[in-house]
Amino acid sequence: MSAPQLVVHRDKELMAQAAAARLITRIVDAQASRGSASVVLTGGRNGNGLLAALGSAPARDAVDWSRLDLWWGDERYLPDGDPERNVTQAREALLDRVPLDPARVHAMPASDGPYGDDVEAAAAAYAEELAAATGPGDYGGVPAFDVLMLGVGPDTHVASLFPELPAVRETVRTVVGVRGAPKPPPVRISLTLPAIRAAREVWLLAAGEDKAKAAALALSGAGEVQAPAAGARGLSRTLWLLDAAAASELPRSLYPPATA
């Protein structure tokens, strides 16, 4: 796994714009080299802020949207179209405004779908969908995502992997059902750390003073069970994208030599 790298931006708006530009570059490069690209989206204010910034970015049309696979790192197990679902928010922020191939938008199952209240069955179905998309060079039961994005919670959770809960300890499955999440709604679906670590690049997004302690803890050697963000690493790159407020409690030794 790669060691974390940090980029600190002046504020959350600049962070979102810079991250959107960075993501466009990664997608275009992947499409040029392999014909398609695969990205895992995150929800929350930072993930949706990035998508909104991407939608207004001048270089947006450099992406061949029809050759992009979109996955999700986690989802609230709510009915399809519920405004709290990550996929609903992503559609509003960007997806409904770009010419994606619907077959390549891999939303996690909803609670009013074929699995009903059985979130474990829904998680297993998503794991099967991921496995079916793997290629000859992929391993671990998931595609080698070009970029996997994660928001960092004030408690250091990423995706729906919360400190000390069973999901963060999973070492075999790629997708799990989550019950009893401390943040509502309590029932969710999440990628596991093994699935996250199969990504080429993992980007962790954190903006605001309420994320400062979480960033400092995750980057100071905490264990992944106590601080799940500490266990989110990419194969070739692990990138923390922060605003100045979220970076305010980091030791100066962790600061990058140049910030934007």
N, C-alpha and C positions, 0 to 999 in steps of 0.2 A: 504494500500500500504506500501511497505517496505521503510525504510530509505536508502539513498545512502551509499554504501561502496566504498572505493577507493583502488586501487592497482596501484602503480607507478613503472614503469620499466625504466631502464637506457636509452634505445633508442627504436625506433620503431621496429627494427628487433627482439629484445628480447621480446618486447610486443607481437608481432605477434606469436612468437614461444610459449610463455607462454600461450597466449589465446587459441591457437590451442590445446595444451595439456589439458588445462582446459575443452575445449569443448568436446574432446574425452572422458574424464572422465564422463561428464554430460550425453552424449549420451549413453555410455555403462551402466551407472547406471540406466538410464530410461528404456533401453531395458531389463535389468535384472529384474527390478521391474514390468514393465507393458507390456513387450513384444515388444514394439516399442518406437520410439522417434520422436519428432516433433520439428523442428528448423526453425526459421525465419532468412533468410540471409539478409545482407546489402551489398550495393555496395561501390564504392569509393576506395581510395587507402588503407585505413585501413581494410575494409571488404575483399577486394581481397588479400591483404597481408596475412591476417589470413588464407584464403582458400589455398593459395600457401604454407604457412607453414604447414598447416594440411596435404597437399598432400605429403610432405617430412618427416613428423613426423614418428619416428620408431613405434609408437603405432597405426598408422592409421588402420592397419588390425584388431585391436581389435573391431572396429565398424562393426556391421552387416549392411552393406549399404542397403541391400534389405528390411530392416525393419525401414527405416528412411524416414519420410515425410519432405520435404523441401518446405517452403513458402518464399515469399518475402515481405519486409516491404514497398517497393515502387518500381516503375518502370517508366522509361521514355517511354512515349507513342510514340514509333517509330516502324518501320517495324520489323518483326521477323528477327533475325539474325543481326540487326544493331549493329555495334561494341560498340555503346554507351549504349546499353541496359544492365541492371544489370545481367540478366540471361545469355547473351552472354559472358560477362566477367567472370561470375562464372563458366561457362562451360570450358572456356579456363584455368582458374586458378586451377580447381579441378574436376568438375563434370564429365567431359568426361573421367576421368582416374580412376573412381571407379565404382563398379557394382551396381549402383542405380536401383531401379524399376522405369521405366519411368512413370508409373501411379501415383507414389508418389512424382514426381517433379512438383510442382504446380506453373508454371510460370504465371505471370500476362498477360492479353491479349495484343496483339500487334496492332498497328494502321492499319496494312493491314489484320487484322482478320475479323471476322464476324460483328464487331461493327463499322467498318470504323472510321469516325471522331468523333463518339459519345463516348467520353471518360467516360461520366456519365454511359452509358449503360455497358461499359466494366467494370467499377468499381462495378456496381451492380451485374454483372455476377461473379466477383471474390468473392464478399460478399456471394453470394449463394453457391459457391464452399466451402468456409470456413464453412458456416452453415451446409452444408451436411456432413462435416467431424467431427462435434461435437459429443461427447459422453454423457452418462448420467450424469457425474459429471461436465460437462463444462457449462459455462454460458456466456451470452453476445454475442452469435451468432458466436463465434470462438472457435476452439480447445484450450485447456489449453497448449499452447506451452511450451516445456521444457526450451528452451532458445530462446529469441528474441534479435537479435543483431541490433544495430543502430550505424551508424557513426554520429558524431557530426560535423556540419558545422561551419565555422568561424562566422556565424551569429546566431548560436545556433539552426539551424534547425535540425530536425531528420526526417528520412524517407523523405517525401516531404511535411512536415508540416513546413511552413515558418512563421516567426514572423508576427503577426497581420493579416495574410490572413485568409479567411473564413474556410479553412480546419482545422486549429488548434483549432477553436472554436466548431467543430462538437461534439455533445454529444450523438447522437442516432445511426447514421450509423457506420458500422465497416470499410468500404472502401469508398473512395470518389475520384472523378475526380478532378484534380487540373489544373486550367488554370491561366496563367499569373505568373507562378513561376519566381522569380527574377534571378534564375540560369538556363541557357539553358539546355535542351529544356524547353519551357514554359508550355507544356502540359504533365501531369504525372498522375499516379494512386498512391494512398497512403493508407496505414492503418491509422486509426484515433487513437487518444489517448485512447478512450475506448477499442479498440481492443488491443492496445499495453499493456494496464494495465491488460488484462486478462492472460498474460503470467506468468508462474511460476517465471521465472527469466528474467530480462531485463539487457542486457549488453550494455553499451555505450562506444564506442571506439573513442579515440582522441589521435592523435600523431602529433607533430610539433608545432613550435612557433605560427603558424597562428590559432591554436585552443586554445591558452592559455586564451585569454579574454573570449571566449565562455564558456570554462569550469568554469572559475572563476565566471562568471555571473550566469550560470545555477545552480551552487552549493552554491550560496550565498543568496538564498531566493527569486530570481526573479520569477515573475509570468509566467505561461506556455504560455500565449498569447504573451508576449514579448520575452520569451525564451523557445521555445517548449521543449528543452532538459530537462528543469526543471520538466516537466509534465510526463516524461517517467519513469514509476515506475513498478516494478514487484510485483506480489502477495507475494512471499516469499523472493525475493532478487532483489536488484537493485545494479548493479556492474559497477563502472566506471573503465575502463582499460585505463591508460594513460602512455605516456612516460614522461620523465623528462621535456622536452620542453613544452609539453601541460599543465603540472602541475606547471609551473614556476610562475604563478600569483595567485595561490591558497593561501589563508591565511594558515599559519602554523598550525592553530588549526584544519584545515580539513585534514591535512596529516595523513595517517595511521601510526600506531606506528612502522611498519617495511615496508620497500620497497624492491623490488627485481630488 
